Amino acid sequence: MGCDVISVDIDKQLGDFTLSAAFESDSGVTALFGPSGSGKTSIVGMIAGLIRPDRGRIVIDGEPVFDSAAGIDAPAHRRRIGTVFQDGRLFPHLSVARNLDYGRWMTGLPRDEAQSKHVIDLLDIAPLLKRRPGALSGGERQRVALGRALLMKPRLMLLDEPLASLDARRKSEILPYLVRLRDDTGLPMIYVSHDASEVKALASRVVLLDGGSVVKSGGVELLG
């Protein structure tokens, strides 16, 4: 991969809120860090293809997935991005095994039993496969959501405050899995958080946001 796995330069008017952000990210974990309402989740939505910027360009691994000047706007399912949200967003009527397989099926990938076993082992979710999401703890649901995203064979992972809805005990349970995922897969990740300790544990690069703009970017030392 090249030096910059992702390049973002976007503008979006959201009601009275003006979002104008530009940053580049390498193959490690880049944290979008800032207070609630600073535009972090909206940026993730635009990278994922869930929100359309008014203007700008988003390039992933050398491929423009959005370019307003060139008329490019790749649909979300064609961007090869694994996204994990704060609430997991599992299908309550499907078993864990079928939830895990959903992303692969949606993107038209053939089944890869070796990868599936590796992801299930990596996240320790084999005992959960026959359960429904309603019978899982918050931490277990997030591990399943991570597994579903990984089984899409993404070129980029977007993690939008995946620990924010968990209590302290569940956070300390799942954080090591995020570190393991980072170290095992080598996938570039964009991690949204307003928790400095999480960011220091995971990220190699920080993009500080406030009021819809990038204030500063650099290493985790920006967080003090």
N, C-alpha and C positions, 0 to 999 in steps of 0.2 A: 504494500500500500504506500501511497505517497505520504508526504509530510502532513498534509492536512486532509483528514478523512472527511470532514464536513466543513463547509463554508456557508455562513448564513448572513444575509444582508436584506432585511425586510422592514416594511412599513405597514401598519394596520391601524385604522381608526375603529375603535370599539366604543360606541356611544360617545361619551365625553373623554374617554381615555385614548391617548395617542401612544402607540407602541412603535418605536423606531430602534431596531437593534441590529448590530453587526458584530460577528465574532467568528473565529475559526477554532477548530478542535482537532486534536491529533488522535492517535489510536488508543490512548488511555481513557480514563474516566474524567470527563469534564463536568463540573458542578455548575448549575445555574443557581446562584445564591442571592437571596434578597428577601425583604419583608413580604407579607401577604399583599397582593394587589400590585406587585411590581412588574407583572407580565410574564412570569416564568412559565406558567401552564399554557398561556396563549402561544408562546414561542414553541413549546413542545407540540401543541396542536397543529401549528403550521408546518413544522418539520414532518410530522406524521401524515399530513395531508387531510386532516380533519377540519382545518380552518384555512381559508384562502387568503393569503396576504393581498393587500391593495397594490403593492409594488415590491419588486425586489427579485432576489435570486437565492435558491437553496441548492447546493451541490453536495452530493454524497459520493465519496470515493471516485471523484472525477466526472460523475454523471449529474447533469442538472435535472432535478425532479420538479423544480418550479423556476420559471424565468418569465416574468411578466412581459419583458421586451420581446422575447422570442415566442411567446404564446404557449409555453410549456407548463403543464400542470398535471403531473402523473397522479392517477388515483391512488388512494392509500394502500390498497392491496397489491399494487405494483411497485411500491417503494422498497420492499424487503426490509422493513423496519419492525422490530419487536417492541411493543409498547406495554408497559405495566403501569397501571393507574393506582391511585391511593386506595381504592376499594376492591381491587382485584378483578371485578367485573366478570365473574364466572357465571355460567349458565346454570341456574338452580335445578333444572329438570334433568341435567346430564350428570353422569358419574364423573369422578375425577379423571378416569382414563379417557372418557370421551371429550371432556373439556381440554385435556392435554392435546388431543389429536385435532382439535377444531382448527387451530391456526394453520397447521400443515395442510389439512383438507381444503381450507379456504384459498390457500395460495397455489393449490394444484400440485404440490410436491408429492413424489412417491414416498411410500412408507419406508423408513430407515430404522430397522430394528436395533442396530448397534448404537445409533445415536440416541434413540429413545431410551434404551437401557442406561446409557451413560448419563443422560440428563436426569432420569429417575433416581439413579444412584447418587449423583452429584447433590441433589436437593433432598435426599432421604424421604422420598414420597411413595415408595413401593407399598407401605402399609395402608396408604390412603386411597389406592386406585379404585376400589369398589364403592367408596363412600360418595355421598352427594355433598355439594358445597355447604349446605345447611348444617351438616354434622361436623364441620371443620372449625378450628380456632382461626382467629384473624391471621396469625402467623402462618398456619398451614395453608390458608387460602392464598396468601401472597407467594408462598413457595410454588403452589400449583400454577399461579399466574405467570411466574418466572419461567417455569417449565414449558408452558404453552408458548410463550414468546420465543424461547430458545429453539423449540422444535420447528419453528418456521424457517430455520436456518437464516436468520437475519444478518445483514451486513452492519447494522447499527442497532443498539438497544436504547430506548428512551424509558427512563424510570422517573415517573412523576410523583414525588413524595410517597414512595411505596411504604414507608414506615409511619407516616403521619397519623394514621387512624389506630395505631397499636399502642398499648400501654407499655410502660418501661420494660417489663419482663419480656413481653413479646418482641419488642425492639431488640433487646440484647440476644434473643433467640435467633432472629433472622439476619442480623447484621453480619455474622460470620458467613452465612450463605452467600451474601452479596460479595463479600471479599473473595470467597472461594470461586464464585462465578467469574469475577473479574480476572483472577489469576489463572483459572483453568481454561477459559474460552479465549482470552485475549481479544474479545470483541470490544470495539469502541463503544463507549456508553456516554449518554448525557443524563446526568442525575440532578433532579430538581429537589431542593431542600431549603429550609430556613433554620436547620439545626447544624451548627458549626462542628459539633463533635462527629456527626455522621460524615460530613464532608471531609474532615481531616482523616477519618479512617479509610475512606474509599478513593478520594479524588487525587489526581495529579495536577489538575488545572482548575481554576475557579474563574467564572465570569460573574462579576458583581452587578446586580440589576437594582435600579430604583426608579420609580415613576415612569416605567416603560422604556428606559434607556440603559445602555451598558455604561456603568460608572468607571469600571476598571477591570482588567483581566490579568491573570498571572498565576503563580503557584499558590499552594494552600497557605503560605505565610501571609497572604493578604488578610486572612481571618484572625491574625494575631496569635 
